């Protein structure tokens, strides 16, 4: 799965590494000259050759069609090792000459041309020439590895939820009101939330009344399908993919919002690294000038990932920093600009007004910017994080969610509550501490991992 699919250039870069190099005209001329005037390193060998040639009788004209008679002669055989470069083909040439006398010299046959088999579907990607079958096999392996990592990340939530659900279904062969009440408590305990839980069970009750759900297995399948439906509906709102913005618009502006302590700076660093790894030019804007350590932390991530950082001294107007970053991104022809913002508490109206000003500046400089406003939520905070999201949604124009620390809580059901109550897609999920542990959120994989 590609982490970042919006590119201005071709997705596949053909390096031509399996194509024979073109001949160097300078090298060919040099080789011809060397054949015509064979150098002899040894003075003794040169004198011997001159004496041998001087002792020979003069050559007589040869009739047309006949070949001249072979004459004994001294020739120098050369072993030439090229150690130069393409810019200086004559540099670094080592010649080993030996004199030998032969009756005749038959030139060796030219080497057979190397024929490189090339599939019509193969491409040279990052130095590797692979067929379409090999690429598909690699993609399948990556998908399997991703599924395994995601399964491990939500293991705490799965064990907590499954334990409660299994307890509810234990020794029960039929569905009754008591079972549904116990199931409701289990879903709420997993932080799926009361409104979302009631909506799920309402759908289940309708299925039972229509005789569509007759046993416990059918009930589990119905809950799973309902949760997947919630995520699919949320993807219709906000921004579910970066491909929704045309590639003619650049830079693509990602504004990151959220309160302090939810992993906002780490998320920016991981995003920059992953988007850069997909072949994009990335720039980071440190517009959190309110907190002294914010720029320092971001500078560490910028250095670690090799991504340029635009920052100003503490107390500078964040909108001015953003303006400078937008100008720099345009001059560099950057593909993506990631903007850090102050860790605003959702009850600070003046800070929210500052965020509105930044959005206006971005919109004046780049068409339809910011293209995404991602709210970072700590999965461990549960329903409190959901309340933060509601407040940001009022003023920040949030288009998607980044759910961090999903691997560190037994209440990962908050993802379902976010999708249902906010109607926003979850764009990315943090499933570990490593730089590649920020992944594109896969709703179906998440649900399968919870209810397997």
C-alpha positions in Angstrom: 0.0 0.0 0.0 1.5 3.3 -1.0 1.7 5.7 1.9 1.4 8.8 -0.2 -0.1 8.5 -3.7 -0.3 12.1 -4.9 2.6 12.7 -7.2 3.5 15.3 -9.9 5.7 12.8 -11.6 5.4 9.2 -12.8 4.8 6.7 -10.1 7.4 4.4 -11.6 10.9 5.7 -12.3 12.7 3.9 -15.1 16.4 4.1 -14.6 17.4 2.0 -17.6 19.8 -0.1 -15.6 19.2 -3.2 -17.8 20.0 -1.4 -21.0 23.5 -1.8 -22.5 25.5 1.5 -22.3 25.9 3.5 -25.5 29.4 3.3 -27.1 31.7 6.2 -26.3 32.9 7.8 -29.6 36.0 9.1 -27.8 36.9 5.7 -26.6 36.4 4.2 -30.1 38.7 6.8 -31.7 41.3 6.1 -29.0 41.1 2.4 -29.5 41.6 2.8 -33.3 44.6 5.0 -32.8 46.1 2.5 -30.4 45.7 -0.3 -33.0 47.4 1.8 -35.7 50.4 2.8 -33.5 51.0 0.1 -30.9 53.2 1.5 -28.2 56.2 -0.5 -26.9 57.2 0.1 -23.3 60.6 -1.6 -23.5 63.5 0.2 -25.4 65.1 -3.2 -26.1 61.9 -4.5 -27.5 61.6 -1.4 -29.7 65.2 -1.8 -31.1 64.6 -5.6 -31.7 61.4 -4.8 -33.7 63.2 -2.1 -35.8 66.0 -4.5 -36.7 63.5 -7.3 -37.6 61.5 -5.0 -39.8 64.6 -3.6 -41.5 65.9 -7.1 -42.4 62.8 -8.0 -44.4 62.9 -7.8 -48.2 60.8 -5.1 -49.8 57.1 -6.0 -50.5 56.1 -6.7 -54.1 52.8 -5.5 -55.5 50.1 -8.1 -55.1 47.5 -8.9 -57.9 43.9 -7.8 -57.2 42.0 -10.4 -55.3 45.0 -12.1 -53.7 46.1 -11.5 -50.2 49.7 -10.6 -49.3 51.9 -13.3 -48.0 52.1 -13.6 -44.3 55.4 -12.3 -43.0 57.0 -13.0 -39.7 56.8 -10.0 -37.5 57.1 -8.9 -34.0 53.9 -7.7 -32.4 53.1 -6.4 -29.0 50.1 -7.8 -27.3 48.5 -5.6 -24.8 46.5 -6.2 -21.8 44.6 -3.0 -21.1 42.7 -2.3 -17.9 40.4 0.7 -17.9 40.1 2.3 -14.5 39.0 5.8 -15.6 35.6 7.5 -15.5 33.1 8.4 -18.2 34.2 12.0 -18.0 37.9 11.1 -18.5 38.0 7.8 -20.4 41.8 7.9 -20.9 42.5 8.4 -17.2 43.7 5.4 -15.2 44.6 3.1 -18.1 47.1 0.5 -17.3 49.0 -1.2 -20.2 51.0 -4.4 -20.0 53.0 -5.0 -23.2 54.9 -8.1 -24.2 56.7 -8.7 -27.5 56.2 -11.9 -29.4 57.0 -13.2 -32.9 54.4 -15.0 -34.8 54.0 -16.2 -38.4 50.5 -14.9 -38.8 47.9 -13.2 -36.7 44.2 -13.9 -37.0 42.1 -11.4 -35.2 39.8 -13.0 -32.6 36.1 -13.1 -33.4 34.1 -10.3 -31.9 32.3 -11.2 -28.7 28.7 -12.3 -29.1 26.3 -9.5 -28.2 24.7 -9.8 -24.8 20.9 -10.2 -25.3 19.0 -9.1 -22.2 15.6 -10.6 -21.9 13.1 -8.0 -20.9 9.5 -8.6 -20.0 7.1 -6.0 -21.5 5.8 -5.4 -18.0 9.2 -5.0 -16.3 10.5 -1.7 -15.0 13.6 -0.7 -13.3 12.5 0.7 -10.0 15.2 2.1 -7.7 17.8 0.0 -9.4 15.9 -3.3 -9.5 14.5 -4.8 -12.7 11.4 -6.7 -11.7 8.5 -8.2 -13.6 4.9 -7.4 -12.8 4.5 -10.8 -11.1 7.4 -10.0 -8.8 6.0 -6.7 -8.0 2.6 -8.2 -7.2 4.2 -10.8 -5.0 6.1 -8.1 -3.1 2.9 -6.1 -2.7 1.1 -9.2 -1.3 3.9 -9.8 1.1 3.8 -6.1 2.3 0.0 -6.4 2.8 0.4 -9.5 4.8 3.1 -7.9 7.0 0.9 -4.8 7.4 -2.0 -7.0 8.5 0.1 -8.8 11.0 1.5 -5.5 12.5 -2.0 -4.0 12.7 -3.2 -7.1 14.4 -0.5 -6.8 17.0 -1.2 -3.1 17.5 -4.9 -3.6 18.4 -4.3 -6.8 20.4 -5.0 -5.1 23.7 -8.3 -3.8 22.4 -9.2 -7.1 20.8 -8.4 -9.1 23.9 -10.5 -6.8 26.1 -13.4 -6.7 23.6 -13.3 -10.3 22.7 -13.1 -11.4 26.3 -16.2 -9.4 27.2 -18.1 -10.5 24.1 -17.1 -14.2 24.6 -18.3 -13.9 28.2 -21.6 -12.5 27.0 -22.1 -15.4 24.5 -20.8 -18.1 26.8 -23.2 -21.1 27.1 -25.9 -19.2 25.2 -27.5 -20.7 22.1 -30.1 -18.1 21.5 -30.4 -14.3 21.5 -32.5 -12.7 24.1 -32.9 -9.3 25.7 -30.4 -10.1 28.5 -27.7 -11.1 26.0 -28.2 -7.8 24.1 -27.9 -5.8 27.4 -24.7 -7.5 28.3 -23.4 -6.9 24.8 -24.2 -3.2 25.1 -22.1 -3.0 28.3 -19.1 -4.8 26.6 -19.1 -2.4 23.6 -19.3 0.7 25.9 -16.4 -0.6 28.0 -14.3 -0.8 24.8 -14.8 3.0 24.4 -17.0 2.6 21.4 -19.3 5.1 23.2 -22.9 5.1 24.2 -24.4 6.7 21.0 -22.4 4.5 18.7 -23.2 1.4 20.7 -26.9 2.1 20.7 -26.9 2.7 16.9 -25.1 -0.7 16.4 -27.5 -2.6 18.6 -30.5 -0.9 17.0 -29.5 -2.3 13.6 -28.9 -5.7 15.3 -32.4 -5.7 16.8 -33.9 -5.0 13.4 -32.1 -8.0 12.0 -33.3 -10.2 14.8 -36.9 -9.1 14.3 -36.7 -9.9 10.6 -35.3 -13.3 11.4 -32.0 -12.4 9.6 -30.0 -13.0 12.8 -30.8 -16.4 14.4 -27.6 -17.4 16.2 -24.6 -16.0 18.0 -22.3 -16.3 14.9 -24.8 -14.3 12.8 -24.9 -11.7 15.6 -21.1 -11.3 15.6 -21.1 -11.0 11.8 -23.9 -8.3 12.0 -21.9 -6.3 14.5 -18.8 -6.5 12.4 -20.6 -5.4 9.2 -22.2 -2.5 11.0 -18.9 -1.2 12.3 -17.3 -1.4 8.8 -20.4 0.5 7.5 -19.7 3.3 10.0 -16.2 3.7 8.7 -17.3 3.6 5.1 -19.9 6.3 5.7 -17.3 8.5 7.5 -15.0 8.3 4.5 -17.6 10.2 2.4 -16.9 13.3 4.5 -13.7 15.3 5.1 -10.7 14.2 3.0 -10.3 10.5 2.7 -7.4 10.6 0.2 -4.7 13.1 -0.9 -5.6 12.2 -4.5 -8.7 14.3 -4.2 -6.6 17.4 -4.9 -5.3 17.8 -8.4 -1.6 17.5 -8.9 -1.5 20.9 -10.5 -1.9 22.5 -7.1 1.4 22.7 -5.2 2.5 22.6 -2.5 -0.1 20.3 -0.9 -0.6 21.9 2.6 -1.1 19.6 5.6 -2.0 21.5 8.8 -1.6 19.5 12.0 -3.7 20.5 15.0 -4.2 19.0 18.5 -3.5 19.6 22.2 -0.1 19.2 23.7 0.9 15.6 24.7 -1.0 13.7 22.1 2.1 13.0 19.9 1.7 15.8 17.4 5.4 16.5 16.9 6.2 12.8 16.5 3.3 12.5 14.0 4.7 15.3 11.9 8.2 13.7 11.9 6.8 10.3 10.9 4.6 11.9 8.2 7.5 13.8 6.7 9.7 10.7 6.6 7.0 8.5 5.1 5.9 11.0 2.5 9.5 11.7 1.5 10.1 8.0 1.2 7.4 7.9 -1.5 9.5 10.3 -3.7 8.1 13.7 -2.7 9.9 16.9 -1.8 8.7 17.8 1.7 9.1 20.9 3.8 8.1 21.4 7.5 6.8 24.7 8.9 7.3 25.2 12.7 4.4 27.6 13.3 4.1 26.6 17.0 5.9 29.7 18.3 4.0 29.7 21.6 5.9 26.9 23.3 9.7 27.2 23.5 10.5 23.5 23.1 8.2 23.0 20.2 10.6 24.2 17.5 13.6 22.4 19.1 11.7 19.1 19.1 10.7 19.6 15.5 14.2 20.5 14.5 15.4 17.1 15.9 12.9 15.3 13.7 13.7 17.5 10.7 17.4 16.6 11.1 16.6 12.9 11.6 14.5 12.7 8.5 16.5 15.0 6.3 13.6 17.3 5.7 14.1 21.2 5.6 12.5 23.1 8.4 11.3 26.7 8.3 11.2 28.3 11.8 11.4 31.7 13.5 12.2 32.9 17.0 9.8 32.3 19.8 6.8 34.7 19.9 6.8 35.4 16.2 3.3 35.5 14.6 2.5 32.0 13.5 0.8 33.3 10.4 4.0 35.1 9.4 6.0 31.9 9.8 3.5 30.1 7.6 3.7 32.8 5.0 7.5 32.4 4.8 7.2 28.7 4.6 4.7 28.9 1.7 7.1 31.2 -0.2 10.0 28.8 0.4 7.9 25.8 -0.7 7.0 27.6 -3.9 10.6 28.5 -4.7 11.7 25.0 -4.0 8.8 23.5 -6.0 8.1 21.3 -2.9 5.3 18.8 -3.2 4.1 18.9 0.4 4.2 21.4 3.2 3.5 20.1 6.7 2.5 22.9 9.2 2.8 22.4 12.9 0.5 24.5 15.1 0.4 25.4 18.8 -0.9 22.7 21.1 -4.1 24.6 21.7 -6.4 23.8 24.5 -9.9 23.6 23.1 -11.3 26.1 25.6 -8.8 28.9 24.5 -10.8 31.0 22.0 -7.9 33.4 21.2 -5.7 30.5 20.1 -8.5 29.2 17.9 -8.7 32.6 16.3 -5.0 32.4 15.6 -5.6 29.1 13.8 -8.3 30.8 11.6 -5.8 33.5 10.6 -3.3 30.9 9.5 -5.9 29.2 7.3 -6.7 32.5 5.6 -3.0 33.1 4.9 -2.6 29.7 3.4 -5.7 30.1 1.3 -4.4 33.3 -0.2 -1.0 31.8 -1.2 -2.0 28.4 -2.4 -5.3 27.4 -4.1 -7.7 25.7 -1.6 -5.1 25.5 1.1 -4.9 24.0 3.7 -5.9 20.9 1.7 -6.0 18.8 4.9 -6.4 19.7 8.5 -5.5 16.7 10.6 -6.5 16.5 14.2 -4.1 14.3 16.3 -5.9 12.3 19.0 -4.4 10.1 21.6 -6.3 6.8 21.6 -5.5 6.4 25.3 -7.5 9.5 26.2 -10.7 7.8 24.9 -13.9 9.9 25.2 -11.9 13.0 26.3 -10.1 13.0 23.0 -13.5 12.8 21.3 -14.6 15.9 23.1 -11.4 17.7 21.9 -12.3 16.7 18.4 -15.8 18.2 18.7 -14.3 21.6 19.7 -11.7 21.6 17.0 -14.3 20.7 14.4 -16.2 23.9 15.1 -13.4 26.3 14.2 -10.5 24.4 12.6 -12.3 22.8 9.7 -10.8 19.4 10.6 -10.9 17.0 7.6 -9.4 13.9 9.1 -8.0 12.2 12.2 -4.6 10.8 13.1 -5.1 8.3 15.9 -1.9 7.8 17.9 -0.9 5.2 20.5 -3.4 2.7 19.1 -1.1 0.0 20.3 -1.0 1.2 23.9 -4.7 0.9 24.9 -7.4 -1.6 25.5 -9.9 1.0 24.5 -9.1 1.3 20.8 -12.9 1.2 20.1 -12.6 5.0 20.2 -11.9 4.8 16.5 -15.4 3.6 15.9 -16.9 6.4 18.0 -14.9 9.0 16.2 -16.0 7.8 12.8 -19.7 7.6 13.9 -20.1 10.8 16.0 -17.8 13.1 14.1 -18.4 11.7 10.6 -14.6 12.1 9.8 -12.3 9.6 8.2 -9.3 8.3 10.2 -6.4 9.0 7.9 -3.5 7.5 9.8 -2.9 5.4 12.9 0.2 5.2 15.2 0.9 1.5 15.9 4.4 1.8 17.5 7.4 3.9 18.2 9.4 3.4 15.0 9.3 5.9 12.2 7.4 3.5 9.9 4.9 2.7 12.6 2.6 5.5 11.3 0.4 3.7 8.8 -2.6 4.5 6.6 -5.6 3.5 8.6 -7.3 0.5 7.0 -10.9 0.3 8.3 -11.5 -3.2 7.2 -8.2 -4.5 8.5 -9.0 -2.8 11.9 -12.4 -4.4 12.2 -11.1 -7.8 11.1 -8.4 -7.5 13.8 -10.9 -6.7 16.5 -13.5 -9.4 15.7 -11.4 -12.3 14.4 
